Amino acid sequence: MRLEVAQLHITAQMKGGTFSTVVQNICLSVETGKRLAIVGQSGSGKTMTAMAILGLLPENCSALGHVVWNGIDILSLNARQRRSYLGTDFALIPQSGADFLNPSLKVGTQFREVLRRARIERSLQGTLMHRLLSGTGFDDPAQILRSYPFQLSGGMAQRVVMAMAAAGNPHLVIADEPTRGIDQENIRVFLANLNTLFKDSAILLITHDISVAAACDEILVMNDGHVIESAPARILLQHPKAKYTRRLICNLPTAYTSKKEALINDA
């Protein structure tokens, strides 16, 4: 299965009735078993692109173009039809697991609701929850299910949300800034779990951190609503064409120090 986005334009109606172009002429593709990162600073349009694919744009925004999944143009469907893909074919891993979870309900209660929506038989839900939580690195899934979200760290909450996203066995997973606000060790664990749980899915990873994007097969760089450049990850990191991309690479870890210095000198 394959996601293909072509000539995607997103506009937003501002206060006073004026319109502003948020995203312009975005083209991308990713197929099952592959990982594509969209990287850019805040306001680059990367999250709006992801929300357009999922049919979750704010009410004041509209999208034109083509978002084709498995031969069907999602943008040609009505809102109800687009939403039907979420939780079945598509899954979203949000920016903050802690904010996504309801603080007044135990994790187990919320997890069962996710499984109910995915039409998982109740008799199978307990085993599946334990297996998915174990798959994200929890040694005691039962304790996690009994916990309230406020009792979990940010990294733990993000792993819970990832396990929930895996429940429906989605073909396309969109992770929106999933590593923002968590430490380096939890980032490492998250990326490892992402590859393990969704190895047969198409993954679209939205991030401001190009060192996180480096874990993907391909990288697409966005700025100010436009695609700056895109290439296989190794090629883009070693031979970036745009100054904007070179500046992003300057934020890579120490292992890339010599490359960073060369890019700074060329910028």
Order of alpha helices (4+ residues) and beta strands (2+ residues): beta-beta-beta-alpha-beta-beta-alpha-beta-alpha-alpha-alpha-alpha-alpha-beta-alpha-beta-alpha-beta-beta-alpha-alpha-alpha
